[in-house]
Structure formats: C-alpha cells, structure tokens
Amino acid sequence: MTILGAALAWMLVSWIHGKPSSLGFVSGAVAGLVAITPAAGYVTPTAAIVIGVVAGILCYGMMLFRIRKGLDESLDAWAVHGMDGLWGALATGIFAAAAVNGASGLLEGNTHQFIANATGAFAALIYAFVLTYILAILVDRTLGLRVTVEEEYVGLDISQHGERA
C-alpha cells in the first residue's frame, strides 16, 4: 500500500508540474519502499498509505529543489533515499501503533518515542554529512573529485573505463 501510494502521489504531483512518466512512477515506488522500511512492523495499513503519499510528494519536491539549486546528483539518491529515509524514521515515531507491535508513537501520546526517533535520525544525518564532507575533501585533494568537461562529454564509460556500457 505504501509503495502504490507513493508512486501515485509522485505521478500526480509530476502531472501537475508537467508530464507524468514511468521513471517518476518507479521513483515514487522506491520512495515508498524507503519510507516504510523503518516503520514496516509498527504501523497500521492506513498509516502506511499516509506515509507513502507523503513520501512521494516529499521526494518529488526534494528532486525539484535539487534541480533548482543546480546540485550535481544524477541518481537523486539524496532526494529519494536521504530525505525519505529521514521521513520514514520520523513517521515511525509519529504513526507507531501499540496494537501492531506494542510500541506507540506520537499519535497515541508517546512523545518519548518520537523524540527518540528524531534524535537518532538527525544524529545519523549529521554524522553522514560530516564524514562525507571530510572524505570528499580528501578525495578532491588526492585523486580529484571531478572529471574534466571533455571526459564528461565523451562519457565516463569510455573516458574512465575504455568501454561502452
């Protein structure tokens, strides 16, 4: 249910902003998978649908944000996996239902669970950002982080690997 909700939500908002596409539908489905992963054993089917719909809309919005800001990220891993993983962790703290697995979330009055989920999610986000930033600096200073414009134009399969994909 989550996957279908996210895929349809992505397709709907992409339709509003232009044209829906099969790639967008699949990206929405992946967004649904990412969002429900932490919550799968803790939420009701209705909450799973809500999580999926929010995931599809959120990730599409993050993809548009990335494009507007000119961020170079070809697979939308940040928009789909990063931001949606964050949403999934927060959504677990919001929608967890005691009737499903004994753990309750914010909607059932358990603010402690939501705070614990939010703390863990943001700690992971900060940790990943700092380490990635340090590694990017090290790679840039040793091997170089970017290829030349010519190599990018020809294609990395040919320029870096000497073969066509």
Summary of the structure (lengths in Angstrom):
residues: 165
radius of gyration: 18.9
end to end distance: 35.3
largest distance: 58.9
contacts: 525
relative contact order: 0.10
helix: 76%
strand: 0%
